[in-house]
Every structure is written in structure tokens, then in C-alpha cells.
Amino acid sequence: MSDETTMDEPTRAATRTERFASWLMEREEKRQDRESNLEGLVRLNVMVSFLTLGLVGGFEAVRVGLSLIPYL
């Protein structure tokens, strides 16, 4: 009877380890998806900011803004 118990425990431990590993992988994938969504929102924000700057300040203001990007 003790042989059966010792054989079940490593299997149970392996199963827990596999579940933990799959949980970690899923969490990492979700984090990467979240980061790519944030990058898209930042790009959209920059584009809308330059469009607003162009509408308010004209083409010259947009050109000055674009020339200052390397200094950020």
C-alpha cells in the first residue's frame, strides 16, 4: 500500500508543476497583450496630439514639434 502512495505523490507533484507552468505562461501572454495595447494607445495619443497642434497652431507648429522629437 505504501508503494501506491509514493507513486501517486510524484505524479501529483508533476501535475501541480505543470499547472503552475501553464499558469505562468498564460499570465506572461496576457501581460504581453496588455503592453501591445498600451503601445497602440500611445501611438494614437501622439497622432491626435499632432493633429490638434496642426489645427490650432498651423503647419509651422507641427514642423517645430517634429523637429524637437529627437531631443526627448
N, C-alpha and C positions, 0 to 999 in steps of 0.2 A: 504494500500500500504506500509506503514511503517513496518507492521508486516512481509511482504515478504522480505524486505531488511534486517531486523535484523536476520531472519532465514538463509539467504544466507551467511551473513558475518561469522558466526561461522563455517559453512561448508567450506567456502573458507579458513579460518584460519587453520582448521584441515587439509585440503588438503595441504596447504603450509608446515605445520608442518610435515606431513607425507613425503612429497617430500624431505624436509630438512633432516629428519631422514634417509631416504633411501640413500640420497647422502652421508651422514656421514658414513653409513655402507659400502657403496661401496668404499669410499676413504680409510677406515681402511683395507678392504680386499686387495686393491691394494698395500697398504703400507706393509702389511704382506708378500705378494707375492714378493715384491721387496727385503725385508730383507732376505727371504729364498734364493733368487737368489744370494745375496751377500755372504751368508754363504757358498753356494756351490762354489763360485769363490774363497773364501779364502781357503777352503779345497784343491781345485785344485792347487792353488798357493803354498801351503805348500808342497803338494805331489811333484810337479815339482821341487821345491827348493831342497828337499831332494834327489830326483833322480839326479839332477845336481851336488849336493855336492858329491853324491856317485860316479858319473862318473869322477869328477875332483879330488876328494881327496881320494877316495877309501872307503872301508868298515869302517876303523878306524875313519875317519872323520864323517861318518854318526852316528857311535856309540857315539862319543863325542857330536855331535849335539843333539842326542836324550837324552843324559844324562843331557843336560843343559835346557831342556824344563821346568822342574819343577821350575826353578829359574826365568822364565819370568813373 
